[in-house]
């Protein structure tokens, strides 16, 4: 190998080491929820002893021990900061993390494999908050999240509307005409359908946008790129070949911030879920309550009830606080018109923010 090639390989390994270190620190922070004290001398001794037993001819045992000792000390320092653990679905760099960083500045952002892991982690108290996408302006409702909202006891305490600017990422600067295959989450691929078709690029579905970027940086497949956020370019040291490649000028994803406890200040926006008897005019009667009270609705969506697929539940967002007497009166009247109703929470409404 020539010097430049050796250096490229070193740079790649350095990136992977730092990404793995980020993951380790996140796990260390999660472990705090299961311990009575931050320091665990026996556990630390076991980790250092295992490091010394490794037979690595180019890594001295004393160096391995000192390296891990430094990592352990930094993990303990982070645990002492008592950061809030904020879960999102996907790998680091996902749009969920972009929203999480906006909603909980200074938090520790914890990736989860599935949306269900986000909800269960917060419900069980192993995570402090969860950030989940509820709808996209191009692709509509995120069905799995809406389904989980019908059964969770968590409360909505905030929202973020992320203006999604999809980027075409590659391991090195290149013209997109040199690229043949593009990896990303199916929704991201669908949101960039025109760009992919116009440039004759083959779409390869991946479990996550950031996961596709992470894979690209690690494996560097030939003539390949990924569609992901600009944050992924920073985290995985990728080049932005093109940006703003999504179809349409306004591609917005709305994220909700979930917590075990409601927002204390009451907020100025409220989300509810309800179901009505399958009778003509019953939904109209519910919506008329809001119209007569001059309460502005910002979203209404429906999906089949899991317990009764022949019937539907409705998701309703409106401007107003659950502590406002006018809103409370409407909710009281709704109880006589619905077969079930759940207030997800009142929270501050926010403006759109570019990812």
N, C-alpha and C positions, 0 to 999 in steps of 0.2 A: 504494500500500500504506500501511496505517496503521502507526504506530510499533510496536505489539505484534506485528504480523505480520512486520515487518522484523526485530525482535529474535528471533522464533522461527526465522527462516531463518538468522540469524547463529549462534544456538545450535546448529542442526543442522550447519552448516558446521564450527563449532568441534569438535563431536563427531567428524565425519568426519576432520578434520585429525589429531586425537589418535589415532584408530584407525589411520589410515594411518602415522602416526609410530611407533606400536607395531609395525606390520608391518615398517617399514623397519629398526628397531633389531634385530628378530629376524633379518632377512636379513643385517645387518651382522655379527651374532654368528656366523651360519653361515659367512660368508665367511672368518672367521678360520681355519677348518679347511683352507683352500686356500692360505694365505699363510705365508711364512716369518717375516715381521715384521708387527706391527700397523700401523705407519705406512707409507703408500705415497704419497709426495709427488706423483708424477706423476699418479696417479689422482685425488688431491684437487684438484690444479690443473685437471684436465680437467672435473671436476664443477662447480667454481666458474666456469670459463670458459663452460660451457654455460649456466649460470644468467644470466650477464651478457648473453648473446646473445638471450635471450627478450625479445620486444617487448611488455612489459606496461605499459600506460600508467598504472596505479594502483599499481604496485609498482616503486619505484626500483631500478635495478640495484645500487646500493650496499647497499640493504636486502636484496635477494635474496641477494647474496653473503654478507653478514654472517649472515643466517638460516641458510643452508646451512653456513657455517663453524661455527656453533654446533652444528648437528646432527651434523656430522662429528666435532667434538671430543667430543661426548657419546657417539657410537658408539665412538670409540677408548677412552674411559674405561670403557665397559661391557666391551669386549674385554679390557682389562687386568684386570678382576675375575675373569676365567677361570671364569665360571659354567658349570655343566654344562648341555648342551643336551638338553632332555627333549621328545621328540616325542609328539604325540597326534593322533588323527584328528579333523578338523573345524576349525571356526573358533574364535577366542578366545572363551571362555565355555562351550565344550562341557563335558559331564560328564567327558570324558577329561582336560580341563585341571584340573577340580576334583580329580580323583584324583591327577594329576601334582603339583599344589601340595602335596597331603598327603604324597605319597611322597618327593618331593625338594624340601624347603623351600629357598628361595633359588636354585632353578634358573632357567634361561631356558626358557620353555615355547614350543615351536615347533609351529604347526599344520601338518598334512599333509592332502592331499586324500583319500588312500586309506590303508587299513590296510597295504597292501603297501608304500607309501612309508615308513611308520614302520619296518617290519621291515628294508627294504633300506637305509634311511639309517643305522640302527644297525649292521647287518652290515658295511656298507662303511666305517664309522668316521667318517662325516660328522656323526653325532649320537651323543651319549653314552648315552642311555637312551631306551626307548620305553615308553609306557603304553597298553595295549589292553584293551578289555572282553572277557571270556571267556564270561560268562553273566549272564542277568537272571532274577530270581525270577518274573516274570510271563510273559515271552516265551521263556524258555529259552536255549539256547546261541547264541552269536554265531558262526554257521557259518563265515563267511569267516576269522575270527581262528583258530578251531580248525583249519581247513584249513591256514593258514599255520604253525601250531605244529608240524604233522607234518613240515614240510620245513626249518624254520629250525635254525640252529646256535646261536641265542641261548639264554641261560639266564634262568630266572625267578629274580629276587632279592628280590621283594617282592610284596605284594598289598594292595589296599584294597577294602573293601566299602562302597560309597557308597549310603546310603539316599536314593533319588532322590525329591525333592519337586518335582514339575513345577509351573511357574508359568505363568499366562496373562498375557502381556505385551502392552502397547499403548503407542503413542507418547505418550498423555496419559491422565490418569485418566478412566475411563468405566465404566459398568455393562456387564457382559458381555452384557446383552440388546441393547445397541447394536451388538454385533459379529456379523457374519454369516459370516466366513471365518477359519479358523485354519490357519496354516502351521507345519509341523514335520517332523522325521524320521518316516518311517513307523512305526518302533518306538515313538516317543513318542506318536504319534497313537493307536496300538493300545493303549498303556498307559493312555490317557485316554478310551477309547471311551465309557464310560458318561456322563462329563461332557459330551462332545460331543453325544451323542444326546439327553440330557435337556434340553440348552439349544439344540437344533436348530441346531448350528453345522456348517458345511461344512468338512470336513477336506481340506486341500491338502498333499500330500506335498512335502517339500523335502529336499535332500541332507543336511542337518545341522540339529540343533536351534539351535545358535548361529548358523549361517548364516541361518536363518529370522529370528532376532532382529536380526541385522546388516542384512538386507534390509529389515525392517520400519522400522528406524531411518533407513535411507538413503532409501527410496522412499515410506514412509508411505502404503500403499495404503488406499483407502477402506473403512471398516467391517471392518478386518482386525486380527488379533492373531497372536501366535506362542506356541507352547509351548516353554519352554526353562528354564534354570536361573536362580536368583536372581543368580548371578554375571553373567549376560548383562544383567540389568536395570542393574547397576552399570556394566558396561563400555560399554553402548550408551545409557545414560540413558533407560531405558524404565520405564514404570509397571507395577507388579505389580497386576493387576486381581483376580486370585484365585490362591491357592496351595494346594498339596496336592490337586491335581485328579486325580491318578492313581487308577486302579481299585485297590481293596484297600489295607489299612493298611500293608503291607510291600512296597514296590517297591525292591528292592536290585539293584544292578549290581556285579559283582565285576570288578575290574581287576587286571591283572598288570603288574609292572615288569620290563622285559626289558633285558638287558645282554650284552655280549660275554663278560664274565668272570663266573664263579659267585660266589655270596655266600660270603665267606671264613669267616664264623663257623659255617656249617653250618645254622643255622636250626632251626625246630621243626616245619616242615611241608614235604612233598615232593610234587612233581607228576611223573608219568611218563606216557608213551604206549607202548602195546604192541599187538601183533597176535598172535592165536593161529590155529593151523590150524582149518579149518572142520570140527571133529570134536565129537561129543557129549561133554559133560563137561569139555572142555579149559578153558573160561573158569571153570567151577566150581573146577577144580583150582588155578587161579591165585589166585582169591579165597580159597580155603581156606587158602592159605599165610598170608595176613594174619590170618584168624580164629584160626588155631592159634597165631600169634605174638602175639595180642592187640594188633594194630596197628589203630587206629581209622581207617576210611575216611570221608572227608568228601565225596567226590564220585566218581561213576562215570558216564561218558557214552560214547556210541559214535557213529561215523560211518563211512560206506563208505571203503575205501582208494582213493586216487586211482589207484594203479597196478593195482588189482584190485577193481572195484566190487562184485563178488560176495562179497567178504570185508570184514571190519570191523576198524578200529582202536579201541582203548579208551583213554579219558582217565581217569586215576585220581589222586586226591589223598588223602593220608593224613597223620596226625599222626606225626611222627618225622623225624629228620635222616638225610640220606644218609651221614653219618659215623658213625652209630650201628651197632654190630656186629650187633644183631638185625635192623635194616633191611637191612644189607648182605647178610646171609645169605639173607633172603627174596628179594632181587634176584638173588642168584646162582642160587637154585633156579628163579626165573622164567625164566632163560635157557634152561633145558632144556624149558620148556613153551610157549615163544613162538617165533614166526618172526621177530619184530623187537621191540626194546625200546629206548626212549630215556628217559633221566632228564632232565627239563627243568630241575630244580634244587631245592634246599632253601632255605628262606627263612623269615623271621619271619611267623607268623600274626598277623593284626590283627583288632581289633573293628570292628563296623559304625560308620560315620561319616555323619552327615547332610550332604547336599549343600546 
